[in-house]
Amino acid sequence: MSTDNSLGLILHLLQLADSALPIGSFSFSNTLESAVVYGIVHDESSLEEFAYAALRLAATTDCVAARVAHEGYGSSDIELIMQADEELLLRKLNAEQRQMSLRMGRKLAELASGMFHDTMLEDWLGSIRSGEAAGTYAVTLGVVCAASGVCTREMIAAMLYGSATMMLNASLRLMRITHNATQRILYGMSSGIDELYEQSLMLSLEDMYGFAPQMDLLSALHERGRSRMFMN
């Protein structure tokens, strides 16, 4: 983070990126469960490749919407935030992906509003509860980070970290892999984060794209699965 940020802001970022944040992320595998069941992910190398593909997808969708929501908070433009929310939800084709985003988004809004007072955050939570807004996780995170003083660059890093750890933590329950291996994967992913960040900056809401047919198919197969450890 930049040197003019206080230690308190660093703590805010770490808190929001923590996999222990009680918003239900531990309940989801982000399609990894199906990838393991169907043999697409079977070892450390294939897990790393699959998890990084998920980060690329997040960079061209969720990260874009979160950045726009962050900007909307800065300009007190609730309509822009709601537009980002709607555009992002339209790009989540599978029911389980939408469920993951909406459950985590609502939980985050409720959690943050209970931690600190912010008028715009409370308005956003009210819009979710009334059904006026869907309340996707990425857009809610954009609002919460802006309200907390966390800048866009660090927010996107936290988003990508959270996406990666969600899948890597799930892998420990789904396949034969060690904690050392998942930490090795996570460390190696850092080399590509700057590129993903720059890629997300180039896209507007209209330019967002989520072309990941393999993940869409796996998510659809998971919806029909008879035995499931994770919700998606």
Secondary structure, 3 states (H helix, E strand, C coil): CCCCCCHHHHHHHHHHHCCCCCCCHHHCCCCHHHHHHCCCCCCHHHHHHHHHHHHHHHHHCHHHHHHHHHHHHHCCCHHHHHHHHHHHHHCCCCHHHHHHHHHHHHHHHHHHHHHCCCHHHHHHHHHHHHCCCCCCHHHHHHHHHHHHCCCHHHHHHHHHHHHHHHHHHHHHHHCCCCHHHHHHHHHHHHHHHHHHHHHHHCCCCCCCCCCCHHHHHHHHHHHCCCCCCCCC
